[in-house]
Amino acid sequence: MPSWAITLITVAVLLGIAAAAVISLIRSRKRSKSPCGGACSSCPYCCGCNKK
């Protein structure tokens, strides 16, 4: 198998994993779940949270 094909397959797999992670975060956000687990007292970004 040529090296360019291996590189292409690797990039495709990595893009698939990244897309799955982004989709998961978007779905979680739509369900109003916090992706960090909800430990706001120890979160450095607690002031930027969009709590409802």
MOJO-V636332 format. One record per backbone hydrogen bond with DSSP energy under -0.5 kcal/mol. CO is the residue of the C=O (numbers start at 0). NH is the residue of the N-H. E is the energy in kcal/mol with one decimal. If there is no record, write none. Layout:
CO|NH|E + CO|NH|E
This chain:
1|4|-0.5 + 1|5|-1.5 + 2|6|-2.1 + 3|7|-2.3 + 4|8|-2.4 + 5|9|-2.4 + 6|10|-2.5 + 7|11|-2.2 + 8|12|-2.3 + 9|13|-2.4 + 10|14|-2.5 + 11|15|-2.0 + 12|16|-2.2 + 13|17|-2.4 + 14|18|-2.5 + 15|19|-2.2 + 16|20|-2.0 + 17|21|-2.2 + 18|22|-2.5 + 19|23|-2.1 + 20|24|-2.1 + 21|25|-2.4 + 22|26|-2.5 + 23|27|-2.3 + 24|28|-2.3 + 25|29|-2.2 + 26|30|-1.5 + 27|32|-2.6 + 28|31|-1.4 + 33|36|-0.9 + 37|39|-1.8 + 38|41|-0.9 + 39|42|-1.0 + 42|45|-1.2 + 44|47|-1.5 + 45|48|-0.9 + 48|50|-0.9
